[in-house]
Amino acid sequence: MWTIFSRDSSKDFPYEISESPNYRFNEKSLWKLNKGKKKNTAQEVSIFEFLINDDIPGGETRSALAKSAVKHLKTLKHPNILSFLESSEVKTIIYLSTEYVEPLQSFISSQDNLHTDIMKQYIAWGISNIIEGLKFLNFEAKLCHNKVNIWSVFVNKAGQWKLGELEYMNAVENSPPSYASDLYRAPGHRQSPFSIDVWGLGVLIWEVFNGPLSNQSALKNSKMIPKEIMTIYPRLIAVDPMNRPSYDTVISMLQQQGYFGNDLEKTMTSLSQYHLLDDFQRTEFLEKLPGLLEKFPKNIALYNVLPSLLEMFNYVKEQKFIFSSLIKLSTMLDDQEFEEKIVPCIIKLYESNDRATRLLLLSSIEIYAKRLKADLLNTNIFPLLVSGMADANPSIRELTVRSTFYISSKLNYNNLNVELMRHFARLQMKDEQVSIRTNTTICLGKIAQHLDPKNRSKILFSAFSRALKDPFAPSRIAGVAAFSATQQYYPLIEVSTRVLPTLCQITLDPEKEVRNIAFQTIKGFLGKLENVSEDESLKEKMEEEVNSTTNPTIPTWAGWAVSTVTSKLYSSKNPQKDEKSINLMKNNSENTNVNNCEQMYSNSLKENTVKNVHNEKQVENVNTLQNSLNHKNSLEDSTSTNDWDDNSGWNIGDDWESVDTSKSVKDNSDFGWEDQEPILLDNSDEIAKKAEAELLKEEMRKKREERKQERIKQLELKRNSKQSLKLGGKRL
């Protein structure tokens, strides 16, 4: 029994002081404010410390005020009143633990940009916080604060302004305590239930822009107060309490003047009242939010906006709109916070079948991919991501191909060398979109250094040689550039017996740009062989580079190719077919381009790669494309007009057989999502450009079909003529 009464209460207080900053607040208050933390979790808190000394004059009164403040803070719960955590009386000290806060005076004095747009919005929001807190106290709790000023307001981590210092608080029907400070005692005798705290609001506004008040007469000096507030400020500090406005009047006047209602305040209001918004309002708010986050102070973004969005993410259907803001905020988080808060959202979104969501994930993968742990990426995300390479929507397939550049360094052997290569092979051979075939080649060149050295040269040779047979000229250019950029990964014997003979075949390419870079690359490879011939000691070093898992030094002659392969990928932002787009193109086809390469090639190679299409020149371009097809057919030694759809090349040749596709985790039946309507991403000009290219492609297809039908008719005529001759012979 005795041990219960003799227990040390300090051990029961679960918080401890970690730091005692020298705040000016400590000189103006009964309390000393310390930084603290929770013993078990290290959660940051604030610890107010009061020293009990009833022996000095006024000591008992001070102790009663401190205990009154603890009592009120413990019972009042409101977003704009300091949040109570725990209190304890240890011998001659009262400890009061609250959420982590900083005195407003200390915060304001550290700001040098009070009059910038961001700070103006922030202060306006802070003042609105205090008004809401006072409305709650005066009208709902029926209490009067009696000490509203810069020393009774605190700022938490989320940037919210909070009312504290509740020791002078009493019921609204009672007179203010006689022992309240004369400096902050509201003038007048006919006080209304809210007039005392309204006057305190005016004092707070003056102190925010001028610093702590020294005497009440200084309140008349309003030069530093923004002009938007001056419409209501004189009434706030009126000597006659009956002339002071209500809180609703203050809010209305400041809204009319444009001081309230700024982007920051609207955002904070929408976040706190999100459940009250209709679907249209929610979508509109979330779409605008990413652009607004750059204007907000970092502490508000991290500790106010982010927690609200994470909470909403778990129960609202607008997850894809929330993600844009989450990914922007993720750049402010450390790695541990990113893993705890953002990664679960990313995984959940990858599990969605919504194409718009997938487009968002793929478009922003550069931001978050480098922060994903390898195990998580290989196990949880890659299987979901790679399924996009078989999606019916070309935009999804193209962005998925591009995304592999950002994750390849973290992929395990099977995912990179087997699963991903299987998808790349199919896209490069089978995909009808020229941009996807081109980008597959470019991406493979980008990630070559991460491939398994045992199979790398065989994979690269098969893939790039297949690109040289593509009827689309930029794809052939990408193949040659990729050969050059990855020159260090081919054994010398392979250079002489396979790479150079393959490159020589396109020296008669119908496109001059292709021929130019082919000759340039051939000269580079020949120079490499010549150097080894002159100095055989170089051979050993070059052979070591073949098996390197890092990116070796690139020779000067291949530098242009490296810059080409590592530049932006070939852009085809709307690769899907659209009849409306074709009609649009027919009405406005002048000065449009077939495709935009977006700096994929160096400037010297870029000119004339993709010719402008005009109604008068369509026949010429059709002939050029036909020459490309004829060249491709001659390389493949085939008589079929659809040779591009065969199975020859990358994944069936001698080289590709060395890759064990049996290790693949998925088969073809696993590809794709539910059938959904494609998403159009581009404006009318881009649609027209793509539609024009599709029209040319369609015309080419028709011409091939006509030639095929013509050959069939000729065969039938020959067959009929032979039958006629036979019948004639019989008659004779």
Buried (B, 14 or more C-beta within 10 A) or exposed (E): EEEEEEEEEEEEBBBBBEEBEEBBBBEBBBBBBBBBBBEEEEBEBBBBBBBBEEEEEEEEEBBEBBBBBBBBBBEBEBEBBBBBBBBBBBEEEBBBBBBBBBBBBBBBEEEEEBEEEBBBBBBBBBBBBBBBBBBBBBBEBEBBBBBBBBBBBBBBBBBBBBBBBBBBBBEBEEEBBEEBEEEBBBEBEEBBBBBBBBBBBBBBBBBBBBBBBEEBEEBEEBEEBBEBBEEBBEBBBBEEBEEBBBBEEBBBBBEEBEBBBBBBBBBBBBBEEBEEBEEEEBEBBBEBBBEBBEBBBEBBBBBBBBEBBBEBBEEBEBBBBBBBBBBBBBEBBEEEEBBEBBBEBBBBBBEBEBBEBBBBBBBBBEEBBEBBEEEBBBEBBBBBBBBBBBBBBBBBBBBBBBBBBBBBEBBBEBBBBBBBBBBBBBBBBBBEBBBBBBBBBBBBBBBBBBBBEEBBBBBBBBBBBBBBBBBBBBBBBBBBBBBBBBBBBBBBEBBBEBBBEBBEBBEEBBBEBBBBBBBBBBEBBBEBBEBBEEEEEBEEEBEEBBEEEEEBEBBEBBEBBBBBBEBEBBBBBBBBBBEEBBEBBEEEBEEBBBBBBBBBBBEEBBEEBBBEBBEEEBEEBBEBBBBBBEBBBEBBEBEEBEBBEEEBBBBBBEBBEEBEBEEBEBEEEEBEBEEEEBBBBBEEEBBBBBBBBBBBBEBBEEBBEEEEEEEEEEEEEEEEEEEEEEEEEEEE
